[in-house]
């Protein structure tokens, strides 16, 4: 009970009514995610079609809104294939390793509740005070990072267990991409922990309830790094190198068909919704927003949360329709040479500001010195990268000369 003890629903004796409320929250969260995935797939296809001057889904239901349901039914009744050289157990397990973490990650997101004026975000359900989230563990965001790390095993094991070289290449790319961008993602989130002083998602949202919601410390550099690294973690364009059709046929899921392919498809869009919800929780105040009509005050936080998530989802779709896929060396350079140093440097600067505040140092002195040190470190890093690149070019030139002399 210690893990989920922050929810006031579990602070007293746990009876049948409490269990029923918990089950209701789980069922509603699962149903909300499933329906959201169907609508987001339709939303992406329609928006991309509009941006490409096409019609998009238009025949299945009004405005083609039932197209996702039709595709799901089709995949459910297609023949399920199992490659001859596949590892049967791992091949069947891999889709669930991608799907289950996506749902569990969404369980820690508060989708409603009034956090303004010192509110704790709780609502009353059947006489019980509870948060509008399935669970609020004290280490909620660390749980999200752990689950996002587990999800990549679904991609890696799917490619490895298929017994084919193209899915294997896709899974190898996934492992390298995860290592490159998980560090930047974690460091950008660490700045949020440092500023809010808690790992609980409801606590982070409560800390953003006032006008002073850490805009300078977390709302610029950490936010941009989180969005870029999160897009790479999702394998969304322009970072979808694990399923690059031009060189890998279909990527890690080439050998999958029927319902198992649908599970990967479902996990991808569920992860996109979950990542958007986490970004809203960490950087945009979660369900916080003005209460315009007091009589229906419980509706407004849910509405603000929905609108913020929709803005992120539109951004993901916009990136897909606009940007070309990066080369693999560009992907690695962006992660290791830019995002990780930038997120680490900003984290150290905010840590220095916090220490200075505790010890009574002037921020007018700490900020310039910190920026000067970070600028010097950036110049040293740039010089080291340039020197390594020149050395590689010289080695390549010597290799070409030696090959020419041998001929």
Secondary structure as a PSIPRED ss2 file (coil, helix, strand):
# PSIPRED VFORMAT (PSIPRED V4.0)

   1 X C   1.000  0.000  0.000
   2 X C   1.000  0.000  0.000
   3 X C   1.000  0.000  0.000
   4 X C   1.000  0.000  0.000
   5 X C   1.000  0.000  0.000
   6 X C   1.000  0.000  0.000
   7 X C   1.000  0.000  0.000
   8 X H   0.000  1.000  0.000
   9 X H   0.000  1.000  0.000
  10 X H   0.000  1.000  0.000
  11 X C   1.000  0.000  0.000
  12 X C   1.000  0.000  0.000
  13 X C   1.000  0.000  0.000
  14 X C   1.000  0.000  0.000
  15 X C   1.000  0.000  0.000
  16 X H   0.000  1.000  0.000
  17 X H   0.000  1.000  0.000
  18 X H   0.000  1.000  0.000
  19 X H   0.000  1.000  0.000
  20 X H   0.000  1.000  0.000
  21 X H   0.000  1.000  0.000
  22 X H   0.000  1.000  0.000
  23 X H   0.000  1.000  0.000
  24 X H   0.000  1.000  0.000
  25 X H   0.000  1.000  0.000
  26 X H   0.000  1.000  0.000
  27 X H   0.000  1.000  0.000
  28 X H   0.000  1.000  0.000
  29 X H   0.000  1.000  0.000
  30 X H   0.000  1.000  0.000
  31 X H   0.000  1.000  0.000
  32 X H   0.000  1.000  0.000
  33 X H   0.000  1.000  0.000
  34 X H   0.000  1.000  0.000
  35 X H   0.000  1.000  0.000
  36 X H   0.000  1.000  0.000
  37 X H   0.000  1.000  0.000
  38 X H   0.000  1.000  0.000
  39 X H   0.000  1.000  0.000
  40 X H   0.000  1.000  0.000
  41 X H   0.000  1.000  0.000
  42 X H   0.000  1.000  0.000
  43 X H   0.000  1.000  0.000
  44 X H   0.000  1.000  0.000
  45 X H   0.000  1.000  0.000
  46 X H   0.000  1.000  0.000
  47 X H   0.000  1.000  0.000
  48 X H   0.000  1.000  0.000
  49 X H   0.000  1.000  0.000
  50 X H   0.000  1.000  0.000
  51 X H   0.000  1.000  0.000
  52 X C   1.000  0.000  0.000
  53 X C   1.000  0.000  0.000
  54 X C   1.000  0.000  0.000
  55 X C   1.000  0.000  0.000
  56 X C   1.000  0.000  0.000
  57 X C   1.000  0.000  0.000
  58 X C   1.000  0.000  0.000
  59 X C   1.000  0.000  0.000
  60 X C   1.000  0.000  0.000
  61 X C   1.000  0.000  0.000
  62 X H   0.000  1.000  0.000
  63 X H   0.000  1.000  0.000
  64 X H   0.000  1.000  0.000
  65 X C   1.000  0.000  0.000
  66 X C   1.000  0.000  0.000
  67 X H   0.000  1.000  0.000
  68 X H   0.000  1.000  0.000
  69 X H   0.000  1.000  0.000
  70 X H   0.000  1.000  0.000
  71 X H   0.000  1.000  0.000
  72 X H   0.000  1.000  0.000
  73 X H   0.000  1.000  0.000
  74 X H   0.000  1.000  0.000
  75 X H   0.000  1.000  0.000
  76 X H   0.000  1.000  0.000
  77 X C   1.000  0.000  0.000
  78 X C   1.000  0.000  0.000
  79 X C   1.000  0.000  0.000
  80 X C   1.000  0.000  0.000
  81 X C   1.000  0.000  0.000
  82 X C   1.000  0.000  0.000
  83 X C   1.000  0.000  0.000
  84 X C   1.000  0.000  0.000
  85 X C   1.000  0.000  0.000
  86 X C   1.000  0.000  0.000
  87 X C   1.000  0.000  0.000
  88 X H   0.000  1.000  0.000
  89 X H   0.000  1.000  0.000
  90 X H   0.000  1.000  0.000
  91 X H   0.000  1.000  0.000
  92 X H   0.000  1.000  0.000
  93 X H   0.000  1.000  0.000
  94 X H   0.000  1.000  0.000
  95 X H   0.000  1.000  0.000
  96 X H   0.000  1.000  0.000
  97 X H   0.000  1.000  0.000
  98 X H   0.000  1.000  0.000
  99 X H   0.000  1.000  0.000
 100 X H   0.000  1.000  0.000
 101 X H   0.000  1.000  0.000
 102 X H   0.000  1.000  0.000
 103 X H   0.000  1.000  0.000
 104 X H   0.000  1.000  0.000
 105 X H   0.000  1.000  0.000
 106 X H   0.000  1.000  0.000
 107 X C   1.000  0.000  0.000
 108 X C   1.000  0.000  0.000
 109 X C   1.000  0.000  0.000
 110 X C   1.000  0.000  0.000
 111 X C   1.000  0.000  0.000
 112 X C   1.000  0.000  0.000
 113 X C   1.000  0.000  0.000
 114 X C   1.000  0.000  0.000
 115 X C   1.000  0.000  0.000
 116 X H   0.000  1.000  0.000
 117 X H   0.000  1.000  0.000
 118 X H   0.000  1.000  0.000
 119 X C   1.000  0.000  0.000
 120 X C   1.000  0.000  0.000
 121 X C   1.000  0.000  0.000
 122 X E   0.000  0.000  1.000
 123 X E   0.000  0.000  1.000
 124 X E   0.000  0.000  1.000
 125 X E   0.000  0.000  1.000
 126 X C   1.000  0.000  0.000
 127 X C   1.000  0.000  0.000
 128 X E   0.000  0.000  1.000
 129 X E   0.000  0.000  1.000
 130 X E   0.000  0.000  1.000
 131 X E   0.000  0.000  1.000
 132 X C   1.000  0.000  0.000
 133 X C   1.000  0.000  0.000
 134 X C   1.000  0.000  0.000
 135 X C   1.000  0.000  0.000
 136 X C   1.000  0.000  0.000
 137 X C   1.000  0.000  0.000
 138 X C   1.000  0.000  0.000
 139 X C   1.000  0.000  0.000
 140 X H   0.000  1.000  0.000
 141 X H   0.000  1.000  0.000
 142 X H   0.000  1.000  0.000
 143 X H   0.000  1.000  0.000
 144 X H   0.000  1.000  0.000
 145 X H   0.000  1.000  0.000
 146 X H   0.000  1.000  0.000
 147 X H   0.000  1.000  0.000
 148 X H   0.000  1.000  0.000
 149 X H   0.000  1.000  0.000
 150 X H   0.000  1.000  0.000
 151 X H   0.000  1.000  0.000
 152 X H   0.000  1.000  0.000
 153 X H   0.000  1.000  0.000
 154 X H   0.000  1.000  0.000
 155 X H   0.000  1.000  0.000
 156 X H   0.000  1.000  0.000
 157 X H   0.000  1.000  0.000
 158 X H   0.000  1.000  0.000
 159 X H   0.000  1.000  0.000
 160 X H   0.000  1.000  0.000
 161 X H   0.000  1.000  0.000
 162 X C   1.000  0.000  0.000
 163 X C   1.000  0.000  0.000
 164 X C   1.000  0.000  0.000
 165 X H   0.000  1.000  0.000
 166 X H   0.000  1.000  0.000
 167 X H   0.000  1.000  0.000
 168 X H   0.000  1.000  0.000
 169 X H   0.000  1.000  0.000
 170 X H   0.000  1.000  0.000
 171 X H   0.000  1.000  0.000
 172 X H   0.000  1.000  0.000
 173 X H   0.000  1.000  0.000
 174 X H   0.000  1.000  0.000
 175 X H   0.000  1.000  0.000
 176 X H   0.000  1.000  0.000
 177 X H   0.000  1.000  0.000
 178 X H   0.000  1.000  0.000
 179 X H   0.000  1.000  0.000
 180 X H   0.000  1.000  0.000
 181 X H   0.000  1.000  0.000
 182 X H   0.000  1.000  0.000
 183 X H   0.000  1.000  0.000
 184 X H   0.000  1.000  0.000
 185 X H   0.000  1.000  0.000
 186 X H   0.000  1.000  0.000
 187 X H   0.000  1.000  0.000
 188 X H   0.000  1.000  0.000
 189 X H   0.000  1.000  0.000
 190 X H   0.000  1.000  0.000
 191 X H   0.000  1.000  0.000
 192 X H   0.000  1.000  0.000
 193 X H   0.000  1.000  0.000
 194 X H   0.000  1.000  0.000
 195 X H   0.000  1.000  0.000
 196 X H   0.000  1.000  0.000
 197 X C   1.000  0.000  0.000
 198 X C   1.000  0.000  0.000
 199 X C   1.000  0.000  0.000
 200 X C   1.000  0.000  0.000
 201 X H   0.000  1.000  0.000
 202 X H   0.000  1.000  0.000
 203 X H   0.000  1.000  0.000
 204 X H   0.000  1.000  0.000
 205 X H   0.000  1.000  0.000
 206 X H   0.000  1.000  0.000
 207 X C   1.000  0.000  0.000
 208 X C   1.000  0.000  0.000
 209 X C   1.000  0.000  0.000
 210 X C   1.000  0.000  0.000
 211 X C   1.000  0.000  0.000
 212 X C   1.000  0.000  0.000
 213 X C   1.000  0.000  0.000
 214 X C   1.000  0.000  0.000
 215 X H   0.000  1.000  0.000
 216 X H   0.000  1.000  0.000
 217 X H   0.000  1.000  0.000
 218 X H   0.000  1.000  0.000
 219 X C   1.000  0.000  0.000
 220 X C   1.000  0.000  0.000
 221 X H   0.000  1.000  0.000
 222 X H   0.000  1.000  0.000
 223 X H   0.000  1.000  0.000
 224 X H   0.000  1.000  0.000
 225 X H   0.000  1.000  0.000
 226 X H   0.000  1.000  0.000
 227 X H   0.000  1.000  0.000
 228 X H   0.000  1.000  0.000
 229 X H   0.000  1.000  0.000
 230 X H   0.000  1.000  0.000
 231 X H   0.000  1.000  0.000
 232 X H   0.000  1.000  0.000
 233 X H   0.000  1.000  0.000
 234 X C   1.000  0.000  0.000
 235 X C   1.000  0.000  0.000
 236 X C   1.000  0.000  0.000
 237 X C   1.000  0.000  0.000
 238 X C   1.000  0.000  0.000
 239 X C   1.000  0.000  0.000
 240 X C   1.000  0.000  0.000
 241 X H   0.000  1.000  0.000
 242 X H   0.000  1.000  0.000
 243 X H   0.000  1.000  0.000
 244 X C   1.000  0.000  0.000
 245 X H   0.000  1.000  0.000
 246 X H   0.000  1.000  0.000
 247 X H   0.000  1.000  0.000
 248 X H   0.000  1.000  0.000
 249 X C   1.000  0.000  0.000
 250 X C   1.000  0.000  0.000
 251 X H   0.000  1.000  0.000
 252 X H   0.000  1.000  0.000
 253 X H   0.000  1.000  0.000
 254 X C   1.000  0.000  0.000
 255 X C   1.000  0.000  0.000
 256 X C   1.000  0.000  0.000
 257 X C   1.000  0.000  0.000
 258 X H   0.000  1.000  0.000
 259 X H   0.000  1.000  0.000
 260 X H   0.000  1.000  0.000
 261 X H   0.000  1.000  0.000
 262 X H   0.000  1.000  0.000
 263 X H   0.000  1.000  0.000
 264 X H   0.000  1.000  0.000
 265 X H   0.000  1.000  0.000
 266 X H   0.000  1.000  0.000
 267 X H   0.000  1.000  0.000
 268 X H   0.000  1.000  0.000
 269 X H   0.000  1.000  0.000
 270 X H   0.000  1.000  0.000
 271 X H   0.000  1.000  0.000
 272 X H   0.000  1.000  0.000
 273 X H   0.000  1.000  0.000
 274 X H   0.000  1.000  0.000
 275 X H   0.000  1.000  0.000
 276 X H   0.000  1.000  0.000
 277 X H   0.000  1.000  0.000
 278 X H   0.000  1.000  0.000
 279 X H   0.000  1.000  0.000
 280 X H   0.000  1.000  0.000
 281 X H   0.000  1.000  0.000
 282 X H   0.000  1.000  0.000
 283 X H   0.000  1.000  0.000
 284 X C   1.000  0.000  0.000
 285 X C   1.000  0.000  0.000
 286 X C   1.000  0.000  0.000
 287 X C   1.000  0.000  0.000
 288 X C   1.000  0.000  0.000
 289 X C   1.000  0.000  0.000
 290 X C   1.000  0.000  0.000
 291 X C   1.000  0.000  0.000
 292 X C   1.000  0.000  0.000
 293 X C   1.000  0.000  0.000
 294 X H   0.000  1.000  0.000
 295 X H   0.000  1.000  0.000
 296 X H   0.000  1.000  0.000
 297 X H   0.000  1.000  0.000
 298 X H   0.000  1.000  0.000
 299 X H   0.000  1.000  0.000
 300 X H   0.000  1.000  0.000
 301 X H   0.000  1.000  0.000
 302 X H   0.000  1.000  0.000
 303 X H   0.000  1.000  0.000
 304 X H   0.000  1.000  0.000
 305 X H   0.000  1.000  0.000
 306 X H   0.000  1.000  0.000
 307 X H   0.000  1.000  0.000
 308 X H   0.000  1.000  0.000
 309 X H   0.000  1.000  0.000
 310 X H   0.000  1.000  0.000
 311 X H   0.000  1.000  0.000
 312 X H   0.000  1.000  0.000
 313 X H   0.000  1.000  0.000
 314 X H   0.000  1.000  0.000
 315 X H   0.000  1.000  0.000
 316 X H   0.000  1.000  0.000
 317 X H   0.000  1.000  0.000
 318 X H   0.000  1.000  0.000
 319 X H   0.000  1.000  0.000
 320 X H   0.000  1.000  0.000
 321 X H   0.000  1.000  0.000
 322 X H   0.000  1.000  0.000
 323 X C   1.000  0.000  0.000
 324 X C   1.000  0.000  0.000
 325 X C   1.000  0.000  0.000
 326 X C   1.000  0.000  0.000
 327 X C   1.000  0.000  0.000
 328 X H   0.000  1.000  0.000
 329 X H   0.000  1.000  0.000
 330 X H   0.000  1.000  0.000
 331 X H   0.000  1.000  0.000
 332 X H   0.000  1.000  0.000
 333 X H   0.000  1.000  0.000
 334 X H   0.000  1.000  0.000
 335 X H   0.000  1.000  0.000
 336 X H   0.000  1.000  0.000
 337 X H   0.000  1.000  0.000
 338 X H   0.000  1.000  0.000
 339 X H   0.000  1.000  0.000
 340 X H   0.000  1.000  0.000
 341 X H   0.000  1.000  0.000
 342 X H   0.000  1.000  0.000
 343 X H   0.000  1.000  0.000
 344 X H   0.000  1.000  0.000
 345 X H   0.000  1.000  0.000
 346 X H   0.000  1.000  0.000
 347 X H   0.000  1.000  0.000
 348 X H   0.000  1.000  0.000
 349 X H   0.000  1.000  0.000
 350 X H   0.000  1.000  0.000
 351 X H   0.000  1.000  0.000
 352 X H   0.000  1.000  0.000
 353 X H   0.000  1.000  0.000
 354 X H   0.000  1.000  0.000
 355 X H   0.000  1.000  0.000
 356 X H   0.000  1.000  0.000
 357 X H   0.000  1.000  0.000
 358 X H   0.000  1.000  0.000
 359 X H   0.000  1.000  0.000
 360 X C   1.000  0.000  0.000
 361 X C   1.000  0.000  0.000
 362 X C   1.000  0.000  0.000
 363 X H   0.000  1.000  0.000
 364 X H   0.000  1.000  0.000
 365 X H   0.000  1.000  0.000
 366 X H   0.000  1.000  0.000
 367 X H   0.000  1.000  0.000
 368 X H   0.000  1.000  0.000
 369 X H   0.000  1.000  0.000
 370 X H   0.000  1.000  0.000
 371 X H   0.000  1.000  0.000
 372 X H   0.000  1.000  0.000
 373 X H   0.000  1.000  0.000
 374 X H   0.000  1.000  0.000
 375 X H   0.000  1.000  0.000
 376 X H   0.000  1.000  0.000
 377 X H   0.000  1.000  0.000
 378 X H   0.000  1.000  0.000
 379 X H   0.000  1.000  0.000
 380 X H   0.000  1.000  0.000
 381 X H   0.000  1.000  0.000
 382 X H   0.000  1.000  0.000
 383 X H   0.000  1.000  0.000
 384 X H   0.000  1.000  0.000
 385 X H   0.000  1.000  0.000
 386 X H   0.000  1.000  0.000
 387 X H   0.000  1.000  0.000
 388 X H   0.000  1.000  0.000
 389 X H   0.000  1.000  0.000
 390 X H   0.000  1.000  0.000
 391 X H   0.000  1.000  0.000
 392 X H   0.000  1.000  0.000
 393 X H   0.000  1.000  0.000
 394 X H   0.000  1.000  0.000
 395 X H   0.000  1.000  0.000
 396 X H   0.000  1.000  0.000
 397 X H   0.000  1.000  0.000
 398 X H   0.000  1.000  0.000
 399 X H   0.000  1.000  0.000
 400 X H   0.000  1.000  0.000
 401 X H   0.000  1.000  0.000
 402 X H   0.000  1.000  0.000
 403 X H   0.000  1.000  0.000
 404 X H   0.000  1.000  0.000
 405 X H   0.000  1.000  0.000
 406 X H   0.000  1.000  0.000
 407 X C   1.000  0.000  0.000
